[in-house]
Amino acid sequence: MTAFLLCFSSQAPAAQDGDYTYTVTNGEAKITKYTGAGGAITIPGALGGFPVTSIEYSAFSGCASITSVSIPEGVTKIANHAFQDCPNLTKVTVPASVTSIGNGAFSRCPALITITVDKNNPAYKVIDNVLYNKAGTILEACPIPEGVTSIADWAANFCVNLTDLTIPESVTSIGSYSFNGCRRLTSITIPQGVTSIGNTAFSWSSSLKTITVSENNPNYASIDGALYNKNGTVLMTCPGGLTSFTRED
């Protein structure tokens, strides 16, 4: 007598419901991709009859048309880079149910000026539009509003809980020591409009791995994750967290 063991997966293949691609695991929908037209988005609480509990890695990444997003009650996880590179995203509303927000979830969103978190959320809170953990000891996201043209000397000096920094397009100058000593800062994005970066603006940021400069910036360039003048003859900042670095002439 031959016995056959049948194995069934609790995860169904990807499905589509309106503007959302999703998978289902243990009866819960996880958004993997947004395919809609953008604008002001209210994410549905259920897809295909299953409650939405997670916004997965890069699900909305690169959606230039999104202007605001409201996340429904029931979502517990916003994964790494979920809303990265959404340049026109200005407002995010987070419900009480969200207990996990991944690294870079809102990175490189230069227009983001308002983050709202339900007051009953047990894991996060917002103070002056800056997203913190509930205890206020970890800075999760600090949007610099579009319209700011200059970041003053020492502006965020030793802001030890800052992890990702995206400078908005409106900024033209970054002052000396402005982000000095931000030891948890891992990535910096500099737009084309920045024409002046002060001495040691990013020094003593030991976790810094990558500096990205717009290709259209007339004064600065990024090569292998390091900050140079435009023609690559002057090394201005070499991130301390780089695991390898090669510069060949």
Rosetta blueprint (number, residue, H / E / L):
1 M L
2 T L
3 A L
4 F L
5 L L
6 L L
7 C L
8 F L
9 S L
10 S L
11 Q E
12 A E
13 P E
14 A E
15 A E
16 Q E
17 D E
18 G L
19 D L
20 Y E
21 T E
22 Y E
23 T E
24 V E
25 T E
26 N L
27 G L
28 E E
29 A E
30 K E
31 I E
32 T E
33 K E
34 Y E
35 T L
36 G L
37 A L
38 G L
39 G E
40 A E
41 I E
42 T E
43 I L
44 P L
45 G L
46 A E
47 L E
48 G L
49 G L
50 F E
51 P E
52 V E
53 T E
54 S E
55 I E
56 E L
57 Y L
58 S L
59 A L
60 F L
61 S L
62 G L
63 C L
64 A L
65 S L
66 I E
67 T E
68 S E
69 V E
70 S E
71 I L
72 P L
73 E L
74 G L
75 V L
76 T L
77 K E
78 I E
79 A L
80 N L
81 H L
82 A L
83 F L
84 Q L
85 D L
86 C L
87 P L
88 N L
89 L L
90 T L
91 K E
92 V E
93 T E
94 V E
95 P L
96 A L
97 S L
98 V L
99 T L
100 S E
101 I E
102 G L
103 N L
104 G L
105 A L
106 F L
107 S L
108 R L
109 C L
110 P L
111 A L
112 L L
113 I L
114 T E
115 I E
116 T E
117 V E
118 D L
119 K L
120 N L
121 N L
122 P L
123 A L
124 Y E
125 K E
126 V E
127 I E
128 D L
129 N L
130 V E
131 L E
132 Y E
133 N E
134 K L
135 A L
136 G L
137 T L
138 I L
139 L E
140 E E
141 A E
142 C L
143 P L
144 I L
145 P L
146 E L
147 G L
148 V L
149 T L
150 S E
151 I E
152 A L
153 D L
154 W L
155 A L
156 A L
157 N L
158 F L
159 C L
160 V L
161 N L
162 L L
163 T L
164 D E
165 L E
166 T E
167 I L
168 P L
169 E L
170 S L
171 V L
172 T L
173 S E
174 I E
175 G L
176 S L
177 Y L
178 S L
179 F L
180 N L
181 G L
182 C L
183 R L
184 R L
185 L L
186 T L
187 S E
188 I E
189 T E
190 I E
191 P L
192 Q L
193 G L
194 V L
195 T L
196 S E
197 I E
198 G L
199 N L
200 T L
201 A L
202 F L
203 S L
204 W L
205 S L
206 S L
207 S L
208 L L
209 K L
210 T E
211 I E
212 T E
213 V E
214 S L
215 E L
216 N L
217 N L
218 P L
219 N L
220 Y E
221 A E
222 S E
223 I E
224 D L
225 G L
226 A E
227 L E
228 Y E
229 N E
230 K L
231 N L
232 G L
233 T L
234 V L
235 L E
236 M E
237 T E
238 C L
239 P L
240 G L
241 G L
242 L L
243 T L
244 S L
245 F L
246 T L
247 R L
248 E L
249 D L
